[in-house]
Amino acid sequence: MEVQILGSGCPKCKLLEEKAREAVSLMAIEAEVVKITEMDEILDMGVMMTPALAIDGEVKTTGKVLSVEQIQKILKESV
């Protein structure tokens, strides 16, 4: 599983990445957290507002920092 954090590197993007890494760690699942900062790639995925969270290329949320619990719920639905 690939957990993608889409964003320019702003504080909210970094916070979402941190929370995603924590969620993956707590769930002890096999997942790679990848940061996507290239604007063309972000736009190609249809994201207009960052930060965004995608799982295996499918955008799940945009424009907000989720809690660890919210990310865990999305990960459970995606397994």
TORPA-4810 file (N, C-alpha, C, O; in nm, 3 decimals):
<nodes>
NODE_1_0.086_-0.117_0.000_0.000_0.000_0.000_0.090_0.123_0.000_0.192_0.128_0.068_M
NODE_2_0.049_0.222_-0.077_0.123_0.348_-0.079_0.031_0.460_-0.029_-0.075_0.485_-0.087_E
NODE_3_0.074_0.525_0.078_0.002_0.638_0.134_0.072_0.764_0.082_0.190_0.786_0.109_V
NODE_4_-0.002_0.845_0.008_0.057_0.963_-0.055_0.007_1.090_0.012_-0.113_1.109_0.033_Q
NODE_5_0.102_1.176_0.046_0.072_1.308_0.100_0.103_1.407_-0.011_0.217_1.415_-0.056_I
NODE_6_0.004_1.481_-0.053_0.020_1.577_-0.162_0.022_1.718_-0.104_-0.071_1.758_-0.034_L
NODE_7_0.128_1.791_-0.133_0.138_1.927_-0.084_0.275_1.986_-0.110_0.370_1.916_-0.143_G
NODE_8_0.283_2.116_-0.095_0.404_2.190_-0.128_0.511_2.185_-0.021_0.626_2.222_-0.046_S
NODE_9_0.476_2.138_0.097_0.572_2.137_0.208_0.537_2.239_0.314_0.620_2.269_0.401_G
NODE_10_0.417_2.291_0.308_0.370_2.388_0.408_0.353_2.318_0.544_0.354_2.195_0.550_C
NODE_11_0.338_2.394_0.651_0.323_2.332_0.784_0.207_2.231_0.791_0.220_2.128_0.857_P
NODE_12_0.095_2.260_0.726_-0.019_2.166_0.729_0.015_2.037_0.656_-0.025_1.928_0.697_K
NODE_13_0.090_2.049_0.546_0.131_1.930_0.471_0.223_1.843_0.555_0.209_1.721_0.557_C
NODE_14_0.316_1.906_0.624_0.408_1.833_0.709_0.334_1.766_0.825_0.368_1.654_0.863_K
NODE_15_0.236_1.834_0.880_0.158_1.777_0.990_0.077_1.657_0.943_0.069_1.556_1.014_L
NODE_16_0.018_1.665_0.824_-0.058_1.552_0.770_0.036_1.433_0.747_0.000_1.319_0.775_L
NODE_17_0.155_1.460_0.696_0.252_1.352_0.675_0.288_1.286_0.808_0.295_1.164_0.818_E
NODE_18_0.312_1.367_0.910_0.347_1.315_1.042_0.235_1.227_1.097_0.261_1.119_1.150_E
NODE_19_0.112_1.272_1.084_-0.003_1.196_1.135_-0.024_1.068_1.055_-0.063_0.965_1.112_K
NODE_20_0.001_1.073_0.924_-0.012_0.953_0.841_0.093_0.849_0.880_0.062_0.730_0.890_A
NODE_21_0.215_0.894_0.904_0.321_0.801_0.946_0.286_0.738_1.081_0.310_0.619_1.103_R
NODE_22_0.230_0.818_1.172_0.190_0.766_1.302_0.078_0.664_1.288_0.080_0.560_1.354_E
NODE_23_-0.019_0.692_1.202_-0.131_0.599_1.181_-0.081_0.466_1.126_-0.124_0.360_1.171_A
NODE_24_0.009_0.472_1.028_0.064_0.349_0.970_0.140_0.271_1.076_0.128_0.149_1.084_V
NODE_25_0.218_0.340_1.156_0.297_0.277_1.260_0.208_0.210_1.365_0.233_0.096_1.405_S
NODE_26_0.105_0.280_1.409_0.014_0.226_1.511_-0.061_0.103_1.461_-0.090_0.011_1.538_L
NODE_27_-0.093_0.102_1.331_-0.167_-0.010_1.274_-0.076_-0.126_1.238_-0.123_-0.237_1.212_M
NODE_28_0.054_-0.101_1.236_0.152_-0.203_1.201_0.118_-0.270_1.068_0.120_-0.392_1.056_A
NODE_29_0.088_-0.188_0.968_0.058_-0.241_0.835_0.176_-0.214_0.742_0.260_-0.128_0.768_I
NODE_30_0.179_-0.289_0.635_0.284_-0.274_0.534_0.242_-0.161_0.441_0.161_-0.180_0.350_E
NODE_31_0.296_-0.043_0.465_0.261_0.073_0.383_0.379_0.168_0.375_0.455_0.182_0.471_A
NODE_32_0.393_0.230_0.261_0.498_0.329_0.240_0.433_0.467_0.233_0.339_0.487_0.157_E
NODE_33_0.482_0.560_0.313_0.431_0.697_0.310_0.521_0.777_0.216_0.642_0.787_0.235_V
NODE_34_0.458_0.834_0.112_0.531_0.907_0.009_0.480_1.050_0.003_0.360_1.074_0.009_V
NODE_35_0.572_1.143_-0.007_0.535_1.284_-0.017_0.544_1.327_-0.163_0.647_1.308_-0.228_K
NODE_36_0.438_1.385_-0.214_0.434_1.435_-0.351_0.428_1.587_-0.345_0.330_1.644_-0.297_I
NODE_37_0.533_1.652_-0.393_0.541_1.799_-0.386_0.536_1.864_-0.523_0.522_1.986_-0.532_T
NODE_38_0.548_1.787_-0.629_0.549_1.841_-0.765_0.407_1.885_-0.803_0.315_1.804_-0.810_E
NODE_39_0.390_2.016_-0.827_0.256_2.072_-0.853_0.188_2.007_-0.973_0.068_1.983_-0.969_M
NODE_40_0.262_1.978_-1.078_0.201_1.915_-1.196_0.143_1.778_-1.161_0.034_1.743_-1.207_D
NODE_41_0.215_1.703_-1.080_0.168_1.571_-1.039_0.044_1.583_-0.949_-0.050_1.505_-0.961_E
NODE_42_0.046_1.682_-0.860_-0.069_1.706_-0.771_-0.193_1.742_-0.854_-0.301_1.689_-0.830_I
NODE_43_-0.175_1.831_-0.949_-0.287_1.872_-1.034_-0.336_1.757_-1.122_-0.456_1.744_-1.146_L
NODE_44_-0.243_1.674_-1.169_-0.281_1.557_-1.251_-0.370_1.461_-1.174_-0.450_1.388_-1.233_D
NODE_45_-0.356_1.461_-1.041_-0.441_1.374_-0.958_-0.575_1.441_-0.926_-0.657_1.384_-0.855_M
NODE_46_-0.596_1.562_-0.978_-0.723_1.631_-0.959_-0.733_1.709_-0.829_-0.842_1.749_-0.789_G
NODE_47_-0.620_1.731_-0.763_-0.620_1.801_-0.634_-0.600_1.950_-0.657_-0.502_1.992_-0.718_V
NODE_48_-0.693_2.029_-0.606_-0.685_2.175_-0.619_-0.651_2.242_-0.486_-0.612_2.358_-0.483_M
NODE_49_-0.667_2.168_-0.376_-0.641_2.224_-0.244_-0.557_2.125_-0.164_-0.592_2.007_-0.152_M
NODE_50_-0.447_2.174_-0.109_-0.361_2.087_-0.029_-0.370_2.126_0.118_-0.412_2.238_0.148_T
NODE_51_-0.334_2.041_0.209_-0.278_1.908_0.185_-0.386_1.809_0.143_-0.505_1.827_0.171_P
NODE_52_-0.341_1.704_0.076_-0.433_1.598_0.035_-0.373_1.464_0.072_-0.252_1.448_0.082_A
NODE_53_-0.462_1.368_0.093_-0.422_1.231_0.127_-0.476_1.139_0.019_-0.594_1.143_-0.015_L
NODE_54_-0.388_1.055_-0.035_-0.428_0.956_-0.134_-0.375_0.820_-0.092_-0.270_0.810_-0.029_A
NODE_55_-0.449_0.717_-0.127_-0.407_0.580_-0.102_-0.398_0.510_-0.238_-0.497_0.500_-0.310_I
NODE_56_-0.279_0.463_-0.271_-0.255_0.395_-0.398_-0.308_0.475_-0.517_-0.368_0.419_-0.609_D
NODE_57_-0.287_0.606_-0.514_-0.325_0.693_-0.625_-0.468_0.743_-0.622_-0.506_0.823_-0.707_G
NODE_58_-0.547_0.698_-0.526_-0.687_0.742_-0.515_-0.697_0.847_-0.405_-0.670_0.819_-0.288_E
NODE_59_-0.736_0.969_-0.445_-0.744_1.079_-0.350_-0.861_1.055_-0.254_-0.974_1.029_-0.295_V
NODE_60_-0.829_1.063_-0.124_-0.930_1.040_-0.020_-0.979_1.170_0.043_-1.098_1.184_0.070_K
NODE_61_-0.889_1.265_0.067_-0.929_1.394_0.126_-0.841_1.505_0.071_-0.727_1.482_0.030_T
NODE_62_-0.896_1.626_0.069_-0.818_1.743_0.027_-0.848_1.860_0.120_-0.958_1.872_0.174_T
NODE_63_-0.747_1.945_0.137_-0.766_2.072_0.206_-0.776_2.068_0.357_-0.813_2.168_0.418_G
NODE_64_-0.743_1.953_0.419_-0.751_1.951_0.565_-0.651_1.852_0.624_-0.608_1.757_0.559_K
NODE_65_-0.617_1.878_0.748_-0.530_1.788_0.823_-0.619_1.695_0.904_-0.695_1.740_0.989_V
NODE_66_-0.608_1.567_0.876_-0.689_1.468_0.945_-0.621_1.427_1.076_-0.500_1.443_1.092_L
NODE_67_-0.700_1.375_1.167_-0.645_1.318_1.290_-0.589_1.180_1.259_-0.618_1.122_1.154_S
NODE_68_-0.509_1.129_1.348_-0.454_0.994_1.333_-0.569_0.894_1.321_-0.563_0.802_1.239_V
NODE_69_-0.672_0.910_1.401_-0.787_0.819_1.400_-0.859_0.823_1.265_-0.900_0.719_1.214_E
NODE_70_-0.875_0.942_1.207_-0.941_0.954_1.077_-0.858_0.884_0.969_-0.914_0.818_0.881_Q
NODE_71_-0.728_0.900_0.976_-0.641_0.835_0.877_-0.647_0.683_0.894_-0.649_0.610_0.795_I
NODE_72_-0.649_0.637_1.018_-0.659_0.493_1.043_-0.788_0.436_0.983_-0.787_0.327_0.926_Q
NODE_73_-0.897_0.508_0.995_-1.024_0.463_0.939_-1.014_0.451_0.786_-1.062_0.353_0.728_K
NODE_74_-0.953_0.549_0.722_-0.936_0.545_0.576_-0.847_0.427_0.538_-0.874_0.358_0.440_I
NODE_75_-0.740_0.406_0.615_-0.650_0.294_0.585_-0.722_0.160_0.600_-0.702_0.070_0.518_L
NODE_76_-0.804_0.145_0.702_-0.878_0.021_0.723_-0.971_-0.006_0.605_-0.985_-0.120_0.561_K
NODE_77_-1.035_0.099_0.553_-1.127_0.085_0.440_-1.053_0.051_0.312_-1.111_-0.003_0.218_E
NODE_78_-0.923_0.082_0.307_-0.845_0.064_0.185_-0.768_-0.067_0.182_-0.709_-0.102_0.080_S
NODE_79_-0.767_-0.140_0.294_-0.689_-0.264_0.299_-0.760_-0.375_0.228_-0.710_-0.488_0.222_V
</nodes>
